[in-house]
Amino acid sequence: MWFRFINKMESIFERLIFAVYPESAIAAAQYPLSADF
């Protein structure tokens, strides 16, 4: 359940970042999300 929640939050953050920072999302997509935190 906790893993599913984290997975859902990751997808939400990815869409949010891509919507707000499309140029930065391309660079951020090259690294795993866990590396940012």
C-alpha positions as CSV (number, residue, x, y, z in Angstrom):
1,M,0.0,0.0,0.0
2,W,2.8,2.4,0.9
3,F,4.7,1.5,-2.3
4,R,1.6,2.1,-4.3
5,F,1.1,5.5,-2.7
6,I,4.7,6.5,-3.5
7,N,4.3,5.3,-7.1
8,K,1.2,7.4,-7.5
9,M,2.9,10.5,-6.1
10,E,5.9,9.9,-8.4
11,S,3.6,9.9,-11.5
12,I,1.8,13.1,-10.2
13,F,5.1,14.9,-9.6
14,E,6.4,13.8,-13.0
15,R,3.4,15.2,-14.7
16,L,3.5,18.4,-12.6
17,I,7.2,19.0,-13.4
18,F,6.6,18.3,-17.1
19,A,3.7,20.7,-17.2
20,V,5.5,23.5,-15.4
21,Y,9.1,22.9,-16.5
22,P,8.9,21.1,-19.9
23,E,12.6,21.9,-20.7
24,S,13.8,20.9,-17.2
25,A,11.7,17.7,-17.3
26,I,13.7,16.4,-20.2
27,A,16.9,16.8,-18.2
28,A,15.4,15.5,-15.0
29,A,14.0,12.4,-16.8
30,Q,17.6,11.3,-17.4
31,Y,18.0,10.7,-13.6
32,P,15.9,8.5,-11.3
33,L,13.4,10.5,-9.2
34,S,14.9,9.1,-6.0
35,A,18.1,10.9,-6.7
36,D,16.4,14.3,-6.4
37,F,15.4,13.6,-2.8
